[in-house]
Structures are given as structure tokens and as C-alpha cells.
């Protein structure tokens, strides 16, 4: 939820004194997720944003047996990444010069592709 909203859960308070988790969940259930999400996330996220939001809400359920396992989370994110990867060119790299020599700036998509290939 922090990544989708760019807000810290401990510092977020709505006018009704809701936490970020409760406000995010209520917004998703009411179909008003656009009011909570960071504009850049909305712009770049595509239709997968709502699926990631639903996964985030599922991960915050109080009862442990109602939350997805880490393996289920991984599989869900990988399936979303596979759909997204088919629409973007692989390894978009912008090479630029700096005062100290050459540097590489990887796009967010390329960084995701690279990190998903190596298990942690």
C-alpha cells in the first residue's frame, strides 16, 4: 500500500482518523481507488494496479489463514509481471555521460525484469 500510495502507514490519517490500511481497503471496495493511488502509479501501472491493490488488501487481513502465503503472493506478482513484460521492450537502457565517466540508468521495467530473474 505504501508503494501504491507513496504514503507511510504510520503517518497517514484521513479526516475521519482512518489508518492507511482501512482507508485504502474502503476505497478499493467502493471503487474509488483512484482517490488513494499516487498519480504516477496510476499513469504507469495500467490495469494491473487494481490487482496489486487487491493483493495488498489480502495481505493485511487480520486472521493469518485469510492472508495469502508468500508463495501465493510471489506467484500472483510473477503472473502480473509476465503479462506486463509481453507489452514492453526488454532491457531498455539509457546510457549517459557524467562528470566521472559513463553511467547507466535503467528503466523501472528493466530493473523489475532483472530482479525477477534472480531469486533471493
Buried (B, 14 or more C-beta within 10 A) or exposed (E): BEEBBEBEBEEBEEEEEBBBBEBBBBBBEEEEBEEBBBEEBBEEBEEBBBBBBBBBBBBBEEEEEEBBEEEEBEEBBEEBBEEBBEEBEEEEEEEEEEEEEEEEEBBEBBEBBEEBEEEE
